[in-house]
Amino acid sequence: MADLSARSVVASTLLGTVPPRLPGRLLVAFAGEFGIQAGTTRTALSRMVDRGELRHLEGGRYELAGDLLARHLRQEAGLHPIVHPWDGTWELHVVPPGARSSTDRAALRRAAGHLGLWERRDGVWMRPANLAPDRLPNARAIVAAQTESYVASPTENPASVLASLYDLAGWSGRAADLIAELEETGTERTTPDRLADGFVLAASALRHLVTDPLLPPELEPEGWPARHLRTAYDSYLGDYQAGLRAFFRRHTMSDASVPRVEGHGPTMTP
């Protein structure tokens, strides 16, 4: 298991908690399972408050703020997507001619990714029109400000268009690996003495789930594993949460909100 920083453990744990707040003593205790000293975690909490990543609430609780809170909201939307029946049309967003700053380009790329749009070529973003058109208003506003939007019906075979936009085999292969890991070794990682190991597995599965391209059934390749992965993750999560509750009971006299962990430290470290 890779070494995780105190900030990474705190951020990842709160990203997976609904609502995204926990007592500081539980964050400190949980970070200790990764070999992180209590003083190190308390310093990380203070610095995250100073950077606007956390808010320190009365009663010694901490909750997500700023960009991490926005990420939490996107994650929840990805885990509970609103998917509509597909009528065969596609969302199409085209950047009009003209100079744009590198900052604007980067913002558009991030926003398009959050909305599940894929780049056909430079300045052209699209996906099947089966998701709620008002999803993620902040990301939608960025895309609307920089592109012209259309409803399109490609003359090419839709499966061919999709294959040119998204690495279906790559997503499917990683999902299959995670399903096998969750079903074959997941249970042994949910006991209170293996929470750190289980945290990393849950994080990996959830990270992949929120990148699900949310294909219309008409475009799903044979054996597409998205639903199987969600089922395997939900089953594992129930066992993992039970292990966390047992761990938290050792540090408090009452049940605590139990994390649904997401992400592992190195990808979140600034």
C-alpha positions in Angstrom: 0.0 0.0 0.0 1.4 3.4 -1.0 2.2 5.9 1.8 -0.6 8.4 2.3 -0.2 11.9 3.7 -2.4 13.1 6.5 -4.1 15.6 4.2 -4.8 12.8 1.7 -6.4 10.6 4.4 -8.5 13.5 5.8 -9.6 14.7 2.4 -10.4 11.2 1.0 -12.3 10.2 4.1 -14.5 13.3 4.1 -15.0 13.1 0.3 -16.6 9.7 1.0 -18.8 10.9 3.9 -22.4 12.0 3.5 -22.7 14.7 4.7 -19.0 15.5 4.4 -18.1 16.2 8.1 -16.6 14.2 10.9 -15.3 14.9 14.4 -11.6 15.7 14.4 -10.8 13.0 16.9 -12.2 10.4 14.5 -10.1 11.8 11.6 -7.0 11.7 13.8 -7.8 8.1 15.0 -8.4 6.9 11.4 -5.2 8.5 10.1 -3.4 6.6 12.8 -4.4 3.4 11.0 -2.1 4.5 8.2 0.8 5.1 10.6 0.3 8.8 10.7 1.0 10.5 14.1 -1.8 12.4 15.8 0.2 15.6 15.8 0.8 15.4 12.1 -2.9 14.9 11.4 -3.9 17.9 13.6 -1.4 20.1 11.8 -2.8 18.9 8.4 -6.3 19.8 9.7 -5.2 23.3 10.7 -3.5 23.9 7.3 -6.5 22.7 5.4 -8.7 25.1 7.3 -6.3 27.9 6.5 -6.3 27.0 2.8 -10.1 27.0 2.6 -10.4 23.2 2.1 -12.1 22.6 5.4 -14.3 24.5 7.9 -13.8 24.0 11.6 -17.2 23.7 13.3 -18.2 23.9 16.9 -17.8 20.7 18.8 -14.5 19.9 17.1 -16.0 18.8 13.8 -14.5 19.4 10.4 -16.4 19.6 7.0 -15.3 20.0 3.5 -15.2 23.5 1.9 -14.1 25.1 -1.4 -12.9 23.0 -4.2 -13.1 19.8 -2.2 -16.7 20.4 -1.4 -17.4 21.0 -5.1 -15.6 17.7 -5.9 -17.8 16.0 -3.3 -21.0 17.3 -5.0 -19.7 16.1 -8.4 -18.9 12.7 -6.9 -22.4 12.3 -5.5 -23.9 13.3 -8.8 -21.8 10.7 -10.5 -22.8 8.0 -8.0 -26.5 8.8 -8.4 -26.8 9.9 -12.0 -30.1 10.8 -13.7 -30.1 8.9 -16.9 -32.9 9.4 -19.5 -34.0 7.0 -22.3 -31.9 7.7 -25.3 -33.6 9.0 -28.5 -30.5 8.6 -30.7 -29.3 12.2 -30.5 -26.1 13.5 -29.2 -25.0 16.6 -27.2 -22.6 18.7 -29.4 -20.6 21.6 -28.1 -18.4 23.5 -30.5 -15.9 26.2 -29.5 -16.3 29.2 -31.9 -13.4 30.8 -33.7 -11.3 33.2 -31.7 -8.5 33.4 -29.2 -8.9 31.8 -25.8 -6.5 32.0 -22.8 -4.8 28.8 -21.5 -6.8 29.3 -18.3 -10.1 29.3 -20.3 -9.1 26.2 -22.2 -8.2 24.3 -19.0 -11.4 25.3 -17.4 -13.4 24.1 -20.4 -11.6 20.8 -20.4 -12.3 20.2 -16.7 -15.9 21.3 -17.0 -16.5 19.1 -20.1 -15.0 16.1 -18.3 -17.3 16.7 -15.3 -20.3 16.7 -17.6 -19.3 13.4 -19.2 -18.4 15.1 -22.6 -15.7 13.6 -24.8 -13.5 15.5 -27.3 -14.1 14.5 -30.9 -11.4 16.9 -32.1 -9.9 20.2 -30.8 -12.8 22.3 -29.7 -15.6 19.8 -30.4 -17.1 18.0 -27.4 -20.0 15.5 -27.5 -21.8 12.5 -25.9 -25.1 10.7 -26.2 -27.9 12.9 -25.0 -29.1 10.6 -22.3 -28.1 12.7 -19.2 -30.0 15.4 -17.4 -29.4 18.7 -19.4 -29.3 20.7 -16.2 -26.7 18.5 -14.4 -23.8 20.2 -12.6 -24.8 23.8 -13.2 -21.4 25.3 -12.5 -19.7 23.0 -15.1 -22.6 23.6 -17.5 -22.1 27.4 -17.2 -18.5 27.2 -18.1 -19.3 25.0 -21.2 -22.1 27.4 -22.2 -19.9 30.4 -21.9 -17.2 29.0 -24.2 -19.1 26.9 -26.8 -22.1 26.8 -29.1 -24.4 23.9 -28.2 -26.4 21.8 -30.6 -28.4 18.6 -30.7 -26.8 16.3 -33.3 -27.6 13.1 -35.1 -24.3 11.7 -36.6 -24.5 10.0 -39.9 -21.9 7.5 -38.8 -22.7 4.3 -37.0 -23.2 5.5 -33.3 -21.0 2.6 -32.0 -18.2 3.8 -34.3 -18.6 7.4 -33.1 -18.5 6.2 -29.5 -15.4 4.1 -30.1 -13.6 7.1 -31.4 -14.4 9.1 -28.3 -13.9 6.8 -25.4 -11.7 3.9 -24.4 -14.4 1.4 -23.7 -12.0 -1.6 -23.5 -9.8 0.2 -21.0 -12.7 1.1 -18.7 -14.2 -2.3 -19.0 -11.0 -4.1 -18.2 -10.3 -2.0 -15.1 -13.8 -2.6 -13.9 -13.5 -6.3 -14.4 -10.3 -6.3 -12.3 -12.0 -4.3 -9.5 -15.0 -6.6 -9.5 -12.7 -9.6 -9.1 -10.8 -7.9 -6.2 -14.0 -6.8 -4.4 -15.7 -10.2 -4.7 -12.6 -12.4 -4.1 -10.7 -10.5 -1.4 -13.0 -7.7 -0.3 -14.4 -9.4 2.8 -11.1 -9.9 4.5 -10.3 -6.2 4.1 -13.3 -5.0 6.0 -12.3 -6.1 9.5 -11.2 -3.4 12.0 -7.6 -4.5 11.8 -7.4 -4.1 8.0 -9.3 -0.8 7.5 -6.4 1.0 5.8 -6.0 -1.8 3.2 -9.8 -1.8 2.7 -9.8 2.0 2.4 -7.5 1.8 -0.6 -9.7 -0.9 -2.3 -12.9 1.1 -1.7 -11.2 4.2 -3.0 -10.1 2.5 -6.2 -13.5 1.1 -6.9 -15.3 4.4 -6.2 -12.9 6.4 -8.3 -13.6 4.1 -11.2 -17.3 4.2 -10.7 -17.5 8.0 -10.9 -15.8 7.8 -14.3 -18.6 5.5 -15.7 -19.4 6.9 -19.1 -23.1 6.2 -18.4 -23.8 4.8 -21.8 -27.3 4.3 -23.2 -28.2 0.6 -23.2 -28.2 0.7 -27.0 -24.5 1.6 -27.0 -23.3 -0.8 -24.3 -20.9 -3.4 -25.6 -21.7 -7.0 -24.8 -20.9 -7.8 -21.2 -20.5 -4.1 -20.2 -19.6 -4.3 -16.5 -20.9 -1.0 -15.1 -23.9 -2.4 -13.2 -21.9 -5.4 -12.0 -19.3 -3.1 -10.6 -21.9 -0.9 -8.8 -23.4 -4.1 -7.2 -20.0 -5.4 -6.1 -19.0 -2.0 -4.7 -22.3 -1.6 -2.8 -22.0 -5.1 -1.2 -18.4 -4.4 -0.2 -19.2 -1.0 1.1 -21.8 -2.4 3.5 -19.2 -4.7 5.0 -16.6 -2.0 5.1 -18.9 0.5 6.9 -19.6 -2.1 9.5 -15.9 -2.4 10.1 -15.6 1.4 10.4 -18.4 1.5 12.9 -16.7 -1.0 15.1 -13.5 1.1 14.8 -15.2 4.4 15.6 -17.0 2.9 18.6 -13.6 2.5 20.2 -13.1 6.2 20.0 -16.6 7.6 20.8 -19.5 6.6 23.0 -22.0 6.8 20.1 -22.2 5.8 16.4 -20.5 8.2 14.0 -21.2 9.0 10.4 -19.3 6.4 8.5 -17.2 7.3 5.5 -17.7 6.1 2.0 -14.1 6.6 1.0 -13.0 8.0 -2.3 -9.6 8.5 -3.8 -6.2 7.8 -2.3 -3.6 10.3 -1.1 -1.0 10.7 -3.8 -3.5 11.9 -6.3 -4.8 14.6 -4.0 -1.6 15.9 -2.6 -0.8 19.4 -3.9 
